[in-house]
Amino acid sequence: MCYLLYICIVKNIVFIIGLLIVLKPVFPVVDYMVNYKYIATVLCENKDKPELNCCGKCHLKKELAKEAENDKPLSSDKKSSQKQEVEFYYYSKSESLVESIRLVRNTFTIHSVYSDLYSFLNSVFVFHPPIAS
């Protein structure tokens, strides 16, 4: 019985936290509606210009921009500036006897955005099926 009560309480807490996360962007609008008179008379930047009919919407715009800035994920900033330099070595066979095998060093930069590094040179290898006799 105690176990079921515990599960019910945890489920309700998770539901409330999820609801708060979903409704977080709406909080500045609710605050604007609740404190409409105070925002329109004190916090409004355009209260000297009544022809604009701002009524505190400039303050609401600032609060929404601040909320959007806080909600921006940190990983999106990292994706645009990340690049990694990769260095690898491979063996290349040569036709000369003096230099039969040499070590080739190649370096290139990988950017965080997707790039298609696959290449296939068709003229190097041409498949010929076996000839039936």
Contacts in CASP RR format, 6 or more apart in sequence:
PFRMAT RR
TARGET T0000
AUTHOR 0000-0000-0000
METHOD contacts of the structure
MODEL  1
MCYLLYICIVKNIVFIIGLLIVLKPVFPVVDYMVNYKYIATVLCENKDKP
ELNCCGKCHLKKELAKEAENDKPLSSDKKSSQKQEVEFYYYSKSESLVES
IRLVRNTFTIHSVYSDLYSFLNSVFVFHPPIAS
24 67 0 8 1.000
24 71 0 8 1.000
25 64 0 8 1.000
25 67 0 8 1.000
25 68 0 8 1.000
25 71 0 8 1.000
27 67 0 8 1.000
28 60 0 8 1.000
28 63 0 8 1.000
28 64 0 8 1.000
28 66 0 8 1.000
28 67 0 8 1.000
29 60 0 8 1.000
29 64 0 8 1.000
31 63 0 8 1.000
32 39 0 8 1.000
32 56 0 8 1.000
32 59 0 8 1.000
32 60 0 8 1.000
32 63 0 8 1.000
36 55 0 8 1.000
39 56 0 8 1.000
39 59 0 8 1.000
39 60 0 8 1.000
40 47 0 8 1.000
40 54 0 8 1.000
40 55 0 8 1.000
40 56 0 8 1.000
41 47 0 8 1.000
43 56 0 8 1.000
43 59 0 8 1.000
44 54 0 8 1.000
44 55 0 8 1.000
44 56 0 8 1.000
44 58 0 8 1.000
44 59 0 8 1.000
45 54 0 8 1.000
45 56 0 8 1.000
45 58 0 8 1.000
45 59 0 8 1.000
46 52 0 8 1.000
46 54 0 8 1.000
46 56 0 8 1.000
46 58 0 8 1.000
47 54 0 8 1.000
78 112 0 8 1.000
79 112 0 8 1.000
79 113 0 8 1.000
80 112 0 8 1.000
81 112 0 8 1.000
82 111 0 8 1.000
82 112 0 8 1.000
83 109 0 8 1.000
83 110 0 8 1.000
83 111 0 8 1.000
83 112 0 8 1.000
84 109 0 8 1.000
84 110 0 8 1.000
85 107 0 8 1.000
85 108 0 8 1.000
85 109 0 8 1.000
85 110 0 8 1.000
86 107 0 8 1.000
86 108 0 8 1.000
86 109 0 8 1.000
86 110 0 8 1.000
87 105 0 8 1.000
87 106 0 8 1.000
87 107 0 8 1.000
88 105 0 8 1.000
88 106 0 8 1.000
89 103 0 8 1.000
89 104 0 8 1.000
89 105 0 8 1.000
89 106 0 8 1.000
90 103 0 8 1.000
90 104 0 8 1.000
90 106 0 8 1.000
91 101 0 8 1.000
91 102 0 8 1.000
91 103 0 8 1.000
91 104 0 8 1.000
92 101 0 8 1.000
92 102 0 8 1.000
92 104 0 8 1.000
93 100 0 8 1.000
93 101 0 8 1.000
94 100 0 8 1.000
94 101 0 8 1.000
94 102 0 8 1.000
110 117 0 8 1.000
END
